[in-house]
Amino acid sequence: SCGINAEYGGSQGGVPYSGIFSKINTLETFTDINDASDTQVEQQIYIPNAETKSVIGPKGSHINEIRQFTSCIIKIQADSDVEGDLRMVTLKGTQRQLHRAVYMIRNIARVV
């Protein structure tokens, strides 16, 4: 269990909890997915370089909070590996964990 259900009002959606997202506007009401499979998958998303610091947060607070609530393994591409204006973010977890992590990241940065 990721522990995010209570914060987001369960599968009915709801208002994000009062953590890092209380300071920003949410893009959409959270709606959980029904996939309860334990199968681990990997997904890559891309965020603008200019928004990387916002996703990471002061001393890693935002990204660590996302990791804690979703139980996803999240790796952000290193500065030295970035070419162009986009940075790759790799997420590993179940479909439900990935869905939750992408939602949380989308509320901080534009996901391309």
LUMMI-158196 format. One line per 10 residues: number of its first residue (from 0); their letters; for each residue z, x negated, y negated of N, C-alpha, C. Coordinates in nm, 3 decimals, always signed. Layout:
REM LUMMI-158196
NUM = A = Z/X/Y/Z/X/Y/Z/X/Y; ...
***
This chain:
REM LUMMI-158196
0 = SCGINAEYGG = +0.000/-0.084/+0.118/+0.000/+0.000/+0.000/+0.000/-0.088/-0.124; -0.081/-0.056/-0.220/-0.095/-0.137/-0.340/+0.010/-0.106/-0.444; +0.074/+0.006/-0.436/+0.173/+0.042/-0.535/+0.114/+0.099/-0.663; -0.017/+0.113/-0.669/-0.081/+0.159/-0.792/-0.086/+0.312/-0.799; -0.071/+0.378/-0.684/-0.082/+0.524/-0.681/+0.011/+0.591/-0.779; +0.136/+0.550/-0.781/+0.232/+0.615/-0.871/+0.196/+0.589/-1.017; +0.152/+0.467/-1.046/+0.120/+0.434/-1.184/+0.000/+0.512/-1.235; -0.092/+0.544/-1.148/-0.214/+0.612/-1.190/-0.216/+0.760/-1.156; -0.107/+0.812/-1.107/-0.100/+0.956/-1.080/-0.167/+0.996/-0.951; -0.180/+0.902/-0.856/-0.235/+0.935/-0.725/-0.383/+0.965/-0.729
10 = SQGGVPYSGI = -0.433/+1.029/-0.626/-0.576/+1.053/-0.613/-0.628/+1.158/-0.711; -0.539/+1.227/-0.780/-0.581/+1.327/-0.878/-0.618/+1.263/-1.011; -0.595/+1.133/-1.023/-0.622/+1.066/-1.150/-0.498/+1.072/-1.236; -0.512/+1.038/-1.361/-0.397/+1.043/-1.448/-0.406/+0.938/-1.556; -0.299/+0.917/-1.622/-0.293/+0.823/-1.733/-0.244/+0.690/-1.681; -0.306/+0.579/-1.722/-0.257/+0.449/-1.677/-0.112/+0.427/-1.716; -0.043/+0.346/-1.637/+0.097/+0.318/-1.661/+0.113/+0.242/-1.792; +0.234/+0.210/-1.831/+0.260/+0.156/-1.963/+0.252/+0.004/-1.970; +0.194/-0.062/-1.870/+0.181/-0.207/-1.870/+0.076/-0.254/-1.969; -0.009/-0.347/-1.929/-0.106/-0.408/-2.019/-0.204/-0.306/-2.076
20 = FSKINTLETF = -0.220/-0.193/-2.010/-0.320/-0.097/-2.053/-0.269/+0.000/-2.159; -0.143/-0.009/-2.192/-0.091/+0.079/-2.296/-0.145/+0.040/-2.433; -0.198/-0.082/-2.446/-0.245/-0.131/-2.575/-0.396/-0.110/-2.595; -0.464/-0.058/-2.493/-0.609/-0.043/-2.502/-0.650/+0.098/-2.465; -0.771/+0.135/-2.500/-0.823/+0.266/-2.463/-0.881/+0.258/-2.322; -0.852/+0.356/-2.240/-0.909/+0.357/-2.106/-1.050/+0.411/-2.112; -1.135/+0.360/-2.023/-1.274/+0.403/-2.019/-1.288/+0.540/-1.955; -1.204/+0.566/-1.859/-1.216/+0.689/-1.781/-1.084/+0.714/-1.712; -1.062/+0.835/-1.669/-0.943/+0.866/-1.590/-0.961/+0.805/-1.452; -0.857/+0.744/-1.401/-0.865/+0.681/-1.270/-0.875/+0.787/-1.160
30 = TDINDASDTQ = -0.971/+0.768/-1.070/-0.984/+0.851/-0.952/-0.992/+0.757/-0.832; -0.896/+0.769/-0.743/-0.892/+0.681/-0.627/-1.000/+0.722/-0.527; -1.033/+0.629/-0.437/-1.130/+0.659/-0.332/-1.056/+0.693/-0.204; -1.123/+0.759/-0.113/-1.059/+0.803/+0.011/-1.067/+0.700/+0.123; -1.131/+0.587/+0.100/-1.147/+0.485/+0.203/-1.016/+0.411/+0.225; -0.949/+0.441/+0.336/-0.820/+0.378/+0.367/-0.837/+0.266/+0.469; -0.960/+0.220/+0.489/-0.988/+0.115/+0.586/-0.917/-0.015/+0.549; -0.876/-0.091/+0.650/-0.812/-0.221/+0.628/-0.914/-0.335/+0.630; -1.041/-0.303/+0.646/-1.145/-0.406/+0.651/-1.153/-0.479/+0.518; -1.148/-0.611/+0.523/-1.155/-0.693/+0.403/-1.301/-0.717/+0.364
40 = VEQQIYIPNA = -1.330/-0.700/+0.238/-1.465/-0.722/+0.185/-1.454/-0.808/+0.060; -1.568/-0.862/+0.019/-1.574/-0.944/-0.102/-1.676/-0.884/-0.196; -1.646/-0.888/-0.324/-1.737/-0.834/-0.426/-1.736/-0.928/-0.545; -1.853/-0.948/-0.606/-1.863/-1.025/-0.729/-1.898/-0.930/-0.843; -1.830/-0.949/-0.954/-1.864/-0.879/-1.076/-1.878/-0.985/-1.185; -1.940/-0.948/-1.295/-1.961/-1.042/-1.404/-1.905/-0.984/-1.533; -1.835/-1.070/-1.607/-1.781/-1.031/-1.737/-1.834/-1.129/-1.842; -1.845/-1.086/-1.966/-1.888/-1.178/-2.072/-1.785/-1.291/-2.090; -1.834/-1.413/-2.109/-1.743/-1.526/-2.131/-1.644/-1.499/-2.242; -1.691/-1.433/-2.347/-1.606/-1.406/-2.463/-1.486/-1.318/-2.428
50 = ETKSVIGPKG = -1.492/-1.246/-2.318/-1.384/-1.155/-2.280/-1.294/-1.210/-2.170; -1.322/-1.333/-2.127/-1.244/-1.394/-2.018/-1.096/-1.405/-2.053; -1.066/-1.450/-2.174/-0.926/-1.467/-2.214/-0.852/-1.333/-2.213; -0.920/-1.226/-2.247/-0.856/-1.094/-2.245/-0.822/-1.051/-2.104; -0.911/-1.082/-2.008/-0.885/-1.046/-1.869/-0.770/-1.130/-1.813; -0.768/-1.258/-1.845/-0.662/-1.346/-1.795/-0.529/-1.313/-1.862; -0.531/-1.294/-1.992/-0.410/-1.261/-2.066/-0.326/-1.384/-2.098; -0.225/-1.365/-2.183/-0.137/-1.477/-2.218/-0.067/-1.533/-2.095; -0.085/-1.660/-2.071/-0.023/-1.729/-1.955/-0.058/-1.661/-1.823; -0.175/-1.596/-1.815/-0.219/-1.533/-1.691/-0.155/-1.398/-1.663
60 = SHINEIRQFT = -0.090/-1.340/-1.764/-0.014/-1.217/-1.740/-0.101/-1.099/-1.697; -0.218/-1.080/-1.757/-0.302/-0.964/-1.723/-0.358/-0.977/-1.582; -0.417/-1.092/-1.551/-0.478/-1.108/-1.418/-0.370/-1.104/-1.309; -0.253/-1.159/-1.337/-0.145/-1.154/-1.238/-0.095/-1.012/-1.216; -0.092/-0.933/-1.323/-0.052/-0.793/-1.310/-0.153/-0.715/-1.226; -0.282/-0.742/-1.248/-0.386/-0.676/-1.169/-0.373/-0.717/-1.022; -0.352/-0.845/-0.997/-0.333/-0.893/-0.858/-0.212/-0.825/-0.794; -0.103/-0.816/-0.868/+0.019/-0.756/-0.814/-0.001/-0.610/-0.777; -0.062/-0.532/-0.864/-0.075/-0.389/-0.840/-0.186/-0.353/-0.742; -0.285/-0.439/-0.726/-0.395/-0.406/-0.636/-0.391/-0.481/-0.504
70 = SCIIKIQADS = -0.315/-0.588/-0.497/-0.310/-0.678/-0.380/-0.444/-0.744/-0.353; -0.530/-0.750/-0.451/-0.659/-0.818/-0.439/-0.642/-0.967/-0.464; -0.726/-1.045/-0.397/-0.741/-1.185/-0.431/-0.850/-1.188/-0.537; -0.819/-1.241/-0.653/-0.914/-1.242/-0.765/-0.930/-1.385/-0.814; -1.055/-1.431/-0.815/-1.085/-1.566/-0.864/-1.186/-1.554/-0.977; -1.154/-1.619/-1.088/-1.242/-1.620/-1.204/-1.310/-1.756/-1.209; -1.441/-1.755/-1.224/-1.520/-1.876/-1.226/-1.468/-1.976/-1.330; -1.459/-2.103/-1.290/-1.408/-2.209/-1.378/-1.505/-2.235/-1.493; -1.450/-2.278/-1.606/-1.532/-2.310/-1.724/-1.646/-2.405/-1.689; -1.617/-2.505/-1.607/-1.717/-2.608/-1.574/-1.832/-2.554/-1.490
80 = DVEGDLRMVT = -1.813/-2.440/-1.426/-1.917/-2.382/-1.340/-1.999/-2.273/-1.408; -1.961/-2.236/-1.530/-2.028/-2.126/-1.599/-2.155/-2.175/-1.666; -2.263/-2.100/-1.643/-2.390/-2.125/-1.711/-2.430/-1.994/-1.777; -2.457/-1.997/-1.905/-2.497/-1.876/-1.975/-2.377/-1.802/-2.033; -2.396/-1.673/-2.057/-2.296/-1.592/-2.127/-2.205/-1.511/-2.036; -2.229/-1.517/-1.904/-2.150/-1.437/-1.811/-2.068/-1.525/-1.718; -1.955/-1.471/-1.678/-1.865/-1.542/-1.586/-1.844/-1.456/-1.463; -1.856/-1.516/-1.345/-1.839/-1.444/-1.220/-1.691/-1.429/-1.186; -1.656/-1.309/-1.144/-1.522/-1.280/-1.095/-1.538/-1.235/-0.950; -1.473/-1.304/-0.858/-1.483/-1.272/-0.716/-1.354/-1.202/-0.674
90 = LKGTQRQLHR = -1.371/-1.086/-0.609/-1.258/-1.007/-0.563/-1.265/-0.995/-0.412; -1.152/-1.010/-0.345/-1.143/-0.992/-0.200/-1.030/-0.897/-0.169; -1.058/-0.800/-0.082/-0.957/-0.703/-0.042/-1.024/-0.587/+0.028; -0.952/-0.478/+0.045/-1.011/-0.358/+0.104/-1.095/-0.287/-0.002; -1.176/-0.192/+0.040/-1.257/-0.116/-0.056/-1.168/-0.050/-0.162; -1.056/+0.004/-0.119/-0.965/+0.071/-0.212/-0.905/-0.029/-0.311; -0.864/-0.146/-0.263/-0.809/-0.249/-0.351/-0.913/-0.295/-0.452; -1.037/-0.315/-0.406/-1.144/-0.358/-0.496/-1.171/-0.251/-0.602; -1.177/-0.126/-0.560/-1.200/-0.016/-0.652/-1.095/-0.015/-0.762; -0.970/-0.032/-0.724/-0.861/-0.032/-0.821/-0.868/-0.153/-0.915
100 = AVYMIRNIAR = -0.896/-0.270/-0.859/-0.903/-0.392/-0.941/-1.019/-0.385/-1.041; -1.135/-0.338/-0.997/-1.250/-0.327/-1.087/-1.219/-0.228/-1.198; -1.154/-0.117/-1.165/-1.115/-0.021/-1.268/-1.026/-0.087/-1.373; -0.928/-0.162/-1.328/-0.835/-0.226/-1.421/-0.906/-0.331/-1.507; -0.995/-0.408/-1.448/-1.070/-0.509/-1.523/-1.162/-0.440/-1.623; -1.227/-0.330/-1.583/-1.317/-0.257/-1.675/-1.245/-0.201/-1.796; -1.116/-0.182/-1.785/-1.040/-0.134/-1.900/-1.003/-0.247/-1.997; -1.035/-0.368/-1.959/-1.011/-0.483/-2.047/-1.143/-0.540/-2.097; -1.241/-0.551/-2.007/-1.366/-0.618/-2.041/-1.485/-0.536/-1.995; -1.600/-0.565/-2.055/-1.725/-0.501/-2.012/-1.770/-0.569/-1.885
110 = VV = -1.780/-0.494/-1.775/-1.828/-0.547/-1.648/-1.978/-0.524/-1.643; -2.050/-0.634/-1.617/-2.197/-0.628/-1.616/-2.244/-0.615/-1.473
***
